[in-house]
Every structure is written in C-alpha cells, then in structure tokens.
Amino acid sequence: MPDIIPPHGEATGSAARTELARVQARAEVDRLWAAGRDFLGCEAAILGGAMSWVSERNLTAAISNAGGFGVLACGSMGPDLLEREIAATQALTQRPFGVNLITMHPQIDDLIRVTVAAGINHVVLAGGIPSGSAVRAVKDRGAKLVCFSPALVLAKRLVRSGADALVIEGSEAGGHIGPVSLTVLAQEILPHVRDVPVFVAGGLGRGEAVLAYLEMGAAGAQLGTRFAAAVESIAHPRFKEAFVRASARDAIPSIQLDPRFPVIPVRGLANDGTKRFLEHQAETLRRFQDGELTKETAQLAIEHFWAGALRRAVIDGDIEQGSVMAGQSVGLVTSVMPVAEIIGEIVEQAVSALVARHMIATQR
C-alpha cells in the first residue's frame, strides 16, 4: 500500500502539535520532580550514587555540571583527605554537590565538621542508621541531611529525627544491598512519606522508569551503575567494558554458605573472584568445624576475602579477581557515554513517554 502524503498544512499542523506536546511533557517532568530539584538546587533531580573509588572529584563534578547532583563518596577517607577532595571537586564545578559519609566511620563527627565547613550543604549519611549525635552535628551546622531508609517504619523515624530527605534503594542496586526490591519499597514508602523529598534508587537506567516513580510520588532518582561506566568515570577501561558486555543476570549478590557466618550481601558481576569466594567460605567452614579456627577468626577470614578487591577492579582493571560492583541496570549500559548524554537521554526518555501517552489519548 503506497504511503499517503498529507497536505502540507496538515503535516505542519501535526508537527506543531507534536512540538507543543513535547513542551508540555517537559513542563510536566519539571513539575513532577520540582520538590527534588528545589531541594538539591539542580536542573534534573538525578543524584549520582556514591561509589567508592568511582564517585571521586571528576565524576562528582561532571554530574553536577551536567545539571544533575553529584555526590562525593568519602568511603574510608580521613578528615584531611576528605577536605582536599572536596576542595578539588569545588575547583571543577561551581554547582552544588553532596558528600556521602559512612555512619560507622570512627571519625564521623570530624568528617561532618570538615564537610560542612567546606560549604557543602547536603550531607548523605549511609551504611547504617545515623546516631543522634551525627544527626545533630549535621543539623546544628545548618546543612541538609539525607538518609537511606529500607522500610517505612524507619523512614518515619528518620524524618522525625531530622532527615530532610530520604533515599529508598532497592536490592537491584549495585554494591551493598538490602533484601527488598525498589518496586516494593516504593509502594510501601512513597504513599506515606510526603513531608520530605524521597529519591528512588536501584536498577534504574531509563527515563520511563524514573517517570513512573515520579508519578508515584518520588522527588527524583539516584543512579550509580550507568554513571560508573561514563566517560568521566576514572574507572579502568576494562571495568567499563565489563559493564557494556554484561546483562542484568550477570549482576548477582554475594552468597552466604552458613548462617553462623554472615556475609553482607554485595551485588556485582559474577567472575572468578565470586567463585573463589564460595570456595574460600567452604574451606573456612571446614577449618572451623575441624577446630583449626575459632568462630571469630573464621568470620574475619571470610570478611577479609574482599579486602582491596573493589580498588583492584576499579583502578587496576582486574575484573576477574576484583569486585566488579554493579546493579542489575548494568544490562542497560550499551556504551561508554559522557555524563551529560546519560542525563539528557534519561530526561528525553521520560519526556518522550509522556508525549507518546498524549498522542495515543488524542487519537482516541
């Protein structure tokens, strides 16, 4: 059947309607994440997930410069090193960014002091429930506090204790994970927490998914895996190539062989290291049962297996023996892209989804 060419005026009118739909869709996306944008002080309410060895000055600044909100990962840094890293990031961007601190860090109070003194207005406390003293240290210095919540009851408690925003991260995420998927966490928490912005995280790689959570009540989204493979990421080329090659099913959580010896679940790409970890656990359990190791030394032997493994993967490019932390959204990483293109693509996908929905509705 030959193509039917509409009259010029009809084609022009169709193009105008499509363009109007796009303008309206963009305005709708801006409305949906207005609370997140206002809270973060950025154009797109997209946070960079704080990833040790990856979320350093270059990637953090690139995300903020592209209109998102970069988050610097403190990890195991001491106060002096963190102070220098914040200053180095500030030299690369004039836009706001946050700093992620681990609540269990032995110098957490000093890290908070250094962070806020450097002019950082958003402090993210992660890795556990923040203590009252840590919360007060952030709030008393006038900074905004962002906390992670794995359940509704804790979300409400954190808000009461002073959290200015929450991140709910599903088990689809990379790195250290909880047991519940984002799909369930969003249904549990978003309808009931409206006093503060709530950002969703875990398995997010496309704008259509971000849009769906915004329409459920989220204020924005946090992405890690896609940014880890960005051009501006300092991760080794082999690390990024592993992301491009991987599928969602390749990103698996670490396995615990015996409940007497807990293993903190970490999601990463399956490799020789993950196989060796199972063998190491089995051998350690055998030695414990034979009386060669105490329970404490056996637990330490298991915990120390991955010591330095993330750095080996990210910095040295050892993707076979190192820990290649990645979320299930790794299957959506099809190329190494600049940060600005990643953020632009996500926004464009959300806008296009709304336009398509509008066009279908107007044709009925």
C-alpha positions as CSV (number, residue, x, y, z in Angstrom):
1,M,0.0,0.0,0.0
2,P,1.6,3.3,-1.0
3,D,2.3,6.0,1.6
4,I,-0.4,8.6,1.9
5,I,1.2,12.0,1.9
6,P,-0.8,14.5,3.9
7,P,-1.4,18.1,2.6
8,H,1.4,20.4,3.6
9,G,-0.8,22.3,6.1
10,E,-1.8,19.0,7.8
11,A,1.8,17.9,8.1
12,T,2.8,21.3,9.6
13,G,-0.1,21.2,12.0
14,S,0.9,17.7,13.1
15,A,4.5,18.8,13.7
16,A,3.2,21.8,15.7
17,R,1.0,19.6,17.8
18,T,3.9,17.2,18.5
19,E,6.2,20.1,19.5
20,L,3.5,21.5,21.8
21,A,3.1,18.1,23.3
22,R,6.9,18.0,24.0
23,V,6.9,21.4,25.6
24,Q,4.0,20.3,27.8
25,A,5.7,17.0,28.6
26,R,8.9,18.7,29.6
27,A,6.9,21.0,31.9
28,E,5.2,18.0,33.4
29,V,8.5,16.3,34.2
30,D,9.7,19.5,35.8
31,R,6.6,19.7,37.9
32,L,6.9,16.1,39.0
33,W,10.4,16.4,40.3
34,A,10.1,20.1,41.4
35,A,10.5,19.2,45.0
36,G,13.7,17.2,44.3
37,R,15.1,20.0,42.1
38,D,14.4,22.6,44.7
39,F,15.9,20.5,47.5
40,L,19.1,19.7,45.5
41,G,19.4,23.0,43.7
42,C,19.9,21.5,40.3
43,E,18.2,21.2,36.9
44,A,17.4,17.5,36.9
45,A,16.6,15.7,40.1
46,I,19.1,12.9,39.4
47,L,21.7,12.1,42.0
48,G,24.9,10.2,41.4
49,G,25.1,7.2,43.7
50,A,28.1,7.4,45.9
51,M,30.5,4.6,44.8
52,S,33.9,4.1,46.5
53,W,36.8,4.7,44.1
54,V,34.4,5.8,41.4
55,S,32.5,8.8,42.8
56,E,35.5,11.0,43.2
57,R,36.1,14.6,42.2
58,N,35.9,14.1,38.4
59,L,32.6,12.1,38.2
60,T,31.0,14.1,41.0
61,A,31.8,17.4,39.3
62,A,30.7,16.1,35.9
63,I,27.3,15.0,37.2
64,S,26.7,18.5,38.8
65,N,28.0,20.3,35.7
66,A,25.5,18.3,33.5
67,G,22.6,19.5,35.6
68,G,22.3,16.6,38.0
69,F,23.5,16.4,41.6
70,G,26.9,14.8,42.1
71,V,27.7,13.0,45.4
72,L,31.2,12.6,46.5
73,A,32.0,9.2,48.2
74,C,34.1,9.6,51.4
75,G,34.4,5.9,52.0
76,S,37.3,5.3,54.3
77,M,39.0,8.7,53.8
78,G,40.1,10.6,56.9
79,P,39.2,14.2,57.5
80,D,42.3,15.7,55.9
81,L,42.0,13.7,52.7
82,L,38.2,14.4,52.5
83,E,38.9,18.1,52.9
84,R,41.3,18.0,50.0
85,E,38.9,16.0,47.8
86,I,36.1,18.4,48.5
87,A,38.3,21.4,47.5
88,A,39.4,19.6,44.4
89,T,35.8,18.9,43.4
90,Q,34.9,22.5,44.0
91,A,37.7,23.5,41.7
92,L,35.9,21.6,38.9
93,T,32.3,22.8,39.4
94,Q,30.5,25.8,40.7
95,R,27.3,23.9,41.1
96,P,26.1,22.2,44.3
97,F,27.1,18.6,45.1
98,G,26.8,16.5,48.2
99,V,29.1,14.3,50.3
100,N,28.3,10.7,51.3
101,L,29.7,9.7,54.7
102,I,29.6,6.2,56.3
103,T,27.9,6.3,59.7
104,M,30.2,3.6,61.1
105,H,33.4,5.6,60.3
106,P,35.3,6.1,63.5
107,Q,35.8,9.8,62.7
108,I,32.3,10.5,61.6
109,D,32.0,13.7,63.7
110,D,35.2,15.1,62.3
111,L,34.1,14.2,58.7
112,I,30.8,16.1,59.2
113,R,32.6,19.1,60.6
114,V,35.1,19.2,57.6
115,T,32.3,18.7,55.1
116,V,30.0,21.5,56.3
117,A,33.0,23.8,57.0
118,A,33.9,23.5,53.3
119,G,30.5,24.9,52.3
120,I,28.7,21.6,51.5
121,N,25.0,22.0,52.1
122,H,23.9,18.4,51.6
123,V,25.3,15.6,53.8
124,V,24.3,12.0,53.0
125,L,24.7,9.6,55.9
126,A,24.8,6.0,54.7
127,G,25.8,2.5,55.8
128,G,23.6,2.3,58.8
129,I,21.1,4.2,61.0
130,P,22.8,7.5,61.9
131,S,23.3,8.2,65.5
132,G,21.6,11.1,67.2
133,S,24.9,12.9,67.6
134,A,25.6,12.6,63.9
135,V,22.2,13.9,63.0
136,R,22.7,16.9,65.4
137,A,26.2,17.5,64.0
138,V,24.8,17.9,60.5
139,K,21.7,19.9,61.5
140,D,23.3,22.2,64.0
141,R,25.8,23.3,61.3
142,G,22.9,24.3,59.0
143,A,23.3,21.5,56.4
144,K,20.6,19.4,54.9
145,L,20.6,15.7,55.9
146,V,19.9,12.9,53.5
147,C,19.4,9.4,54.9
148,F,18.7,5.9,53.4
149,S,15.7,4.0,54.5
150,P,15.0,0.3,53.9
151,A,11.5,0.3,55.4
152,L,8.5,2.6,56.1
153,V,8.9,2.4,59.9
154,L,12.5,3.6,59.7
155,A,11.6,6.2,57.1
156,K,9.1,7.8,59.5
157,R,11.6,7.6,62.4
158,L,14.4,9.2,60.3
159,V,12.1,12.1,59.3
160,R,11.1,12.6,63.0
161,S,14.8,12.7,64.0
162,G,15.6,15.4,61.4
163,A,16.2,13.9,58.0
164,D,15.5,16.5,55.3
165,A,15.3,13.9,52.5
166,L,15.3,10.1,52.1
167,V,16.7,7.7,49.5
168,I,15.0,4.3,49.2
169,E,17.3,1.9,47.5
170,G,16.1,-1.5,46.2
171,S,18.0,-4.7,46.1
172,E,18.5,-4.3,42.3
173,A,21.3,-1.8,43.1
174,G,25.0,-2.5,42.9
175,G,27.3,-2.7,45.9
176,H,25.9,-3.3,49.4
177,I,22.2,-4.0,49.1
178,G,19.2,-4.7,51.3
179,P,16.7,-7.5,50.8
180,V,13.7,-5.7,49.2
181,S,13.3,-4.6,45.6
182,L,12.6,-0.9,44.7
183,T,9.2,-1.9,43.3
184,V,8.1,-3.0,46.7
185,L,9.9,-0.3,48.7
186,A,8.2,2.4,46.5
187,Q,4.8,1.0,47.2
188,E,5.5,0.7,50.9
189,I,7.0,4.2,51.4
190,L,6.1,6.7,48.7
191,P,2.3,6.9,49.5
192,H,3.0,7.5,53.2
193,V,6.1,9.9,53.3
194,R,5.1,13.3,51.9
195,D,6.8,15.6,54.4
196,V,10.3,15.3,52.8
197,P,11.6,14.5,49.3
198,V,12.1,10.8,48.7
199,F,14.5,9.7,46.0
200,V,14.3,6.2,44.5
201,A,17.4,4.1,43.6
202,G,18.2,0.6,42.5
203,G,18.0,-0.8,39.0
204,L,17.2,2.5,37.3
205,G,18.7,3.1,33.8
206,R,15.9,4.6,31.7
207,G,13.7,7.6,31.8
208,E,10.5,5.8,31.5
209,A,11.2,4.0,34.8
210,V,12.2,7.3,36.5
211,L,8.9,8.8,35.3
212,A,6.8,6.0,36.7
213,Y,8.3,6.5,40.2
214,L,7.9,10.3,39.9
215,E,4.2,9.8,39.2
216,M,4.1,7.5,42.3
217,G,5.4,10.4,44.4
218,A,9.2,10.2,44.2
219,A,11.0,13.5,44.1
220,G,13.8,12.2,41.9
221,A,16.1,9.3,41.3
222,Q,19.6,8.1,42.2
223,L,21.7,6.3,39.6
224,G,25.1,4.6,40.1
225,T,25.7,1.9,37.6
226,R,25.2,4.0,34.4
227,F,27.5,6.7,35.8
228,A,30.2,4.2,36.8
229,A,30.6,3.5,33.1
230,A,30.6,7.1,32.0
231,V,33.4,8.8,30.1
232,E,34.2,10.9,33.1
233,S,34.4,8.0,35.5
234,I,38.1,7.2,36.4
235,A,37.3,3.5,36.4
236,H,39.6,1.4,34.3
237,P,38.6,0.8,30.7
238,R,38.3,-2.9,31.4
239,F,35.9,-2.2,34.2
240,K,33.7,-0.1,31.9
241,E,34.0,-2.7,29.1
242,A,32.7,-5.4,31.6
243,F,29.6,-3.2,32.1
244,V,29.0,-2.8,28.4
245,R,29.2,-6.6,27.9
246,A,27.2,-7.6,30.9
247,S,23.5,-8.5,31.1
248,A,21.2,-7.9,34.1
249,R,21.5,-11.6,35.2
250,D,25.3,-11.2,35.4
251,A,24.9,-8.8,38.4
252,I,24.4,-11.2,41.3
253,P,24.5,-10.8,45.1
254,S,27.2,-12.4,47.2
255,I,26.2,-15.8,48.5
256,Q,26.3,-16.8,52.2
257,L,27.0,-20.5,52.8
258,D,26.4,-20.8,56.5
259,P,24.1,-18.5,58.7
260,R,26.6,-18.8,61.5
261,F,29.0,-16.7,59.4
262,P,27.0,-13.8,58.0
263,V,28.0,-12.3,54.6
264,I,27.0,-8.7,53.9
265,P,25.2,-9.0,50.5
266,V,27.0,-7.1,47.8
267,R,25.8,-7.1,44.2
268,G,28.5,-7.3,41.5
269,L,29.3,-9.1,38.2
270,A,30.0,-12.8,38.5
271,N,33.7,-13.6,37.9
272,D,36.5,-15.8,39.1
273,G,36.6,-13.9,42.3
274,T,32.9,-14.7,43.2
275,K,33.6,-18.4,42.5
276,R,36.7,-18.3,44.7
277,F,34.7,-16.6,47.5
278,L,32.4,-19.6,47.7
279,E,35.4,-21.9,47.8
280,H,37.0,-19.7,50.4
281,Q,33.9,-19.9,52.6
282,A,33.7,-23.6,52.2
283,E,37.3,-24.1,53.2
284,T,37.0,-21.7,56.1
285,L,33.9,-23.6,57.4
286,R,35.8,-26.9,57.1
287,R,38.7,-25.5,59.1
288,F,36.3,-24.1,61.7
289,Q,34.5,-27.5,62.0
290,D,37.9,-29.2,62.3
291,G,38.8,-26.9,65.2
292,E,41.6,-25.2,63.3
293,L,39.9,-21.8,63.6
294,T,37.8,-20.1,66.2
295,K,34.4,-18.6,65.2
296,E,35.9,-15.1,65.4
297,T,38.9,-15.9,63.3
298,A,36.8,-17.8,60.8
299,Q,34.4,-14.8,60.5
300,L,37.3,-12.4,60.0
301,A,38.8,-14.7,57.3
302,I,35.5,-14.5,55.4
303,E,35.2,-10.8,55.8
304,H,38.7,-10.1,54.7
305,F,38.5,-12.0,51.5
306,W,37.4,-9.0,49.5
307,A,39.7,-6.5,51.2
308,G,41.0,-4.2,48.4
309,A,39.1,-6.1,45.8
310,L,37.0,-3.1,44.7
311,R,40.1,-1.0,44.1
312,R,41.7,-3.8,42.1
313,A,38.7,-3.9,39.8
314,V,38.0,-0.1,39.5
315,I,41.6,1.3,39.4
316,D,43.7,-1.7,38.3
317,G,41.2,-3.2,35.9
318,D,41.3,-6.7,37.5
319,I,37.8,-7.7,36.5
320,E,38.4,-11.4,37.1
321,Q,39.6,-11.4,40.7
322,G,38.4,-7.9,41.8
323,S,35.0,-6.9,43.0
324,V,33.1,-5.5,40.0
325,M,30.2,-3.9,41.8
326,A,27.2,-3.3,39.5
327,G,23.5,-3.1,39.7
328,Q,21.1,-5.1,37.6
329,S,20.7,-2.0,35.4
330,V,24.1,-2.9,34.0
331,G,22.2,-4.6,31.2
332,L,21.1,-1.2,30.1
333,V,24.7,0.0,29.7
334,T,25.3,-0.4,26.0
335,S,28.2,2.1,25.5
336,V,30.5,4.4,27.4
337,M,28.8,7.8,27.3
338,P,29.5,11.2,28.7
339,V,27.6,12.1,31.8
340,A,25.7,14.9,30.1
341,E,24.4,12.5,27.4
342,I,23.3,10.0,30.1
343,I,21.3,12.6,32.0
344,G,20.0,14.1,28.7
345,E,18.9,10.6,27.5
346,I,17.0,9.8,30.7
347,V,15.2,13.2,30.6
348,E,14.4,12.7,26.9
349,Q,13.0,9.2,27.5
350,A,10.7,10.5,30.3
351,V,9.5,13.3,28.0
352,S,9.0,11.0,25.1
353,A,7.0,8.6,27.2
354,L,4.6,11.4,28.1
355,V,4.4,12.6,24.5
356,A,3.5,9.1,23.3
357,R,0.9,8.8,26.0
358,H,-0.6,12.2,25.0
359,M,-0.7,11.3,21.3
360,I,-2.4,8.0,22.0
361,A,-5.0,9.8,24.1
362,T,-5.7,12.4,21.5
363,Q,-6.2,9.8,18.8
364,R,-9.0,8.0,20.7
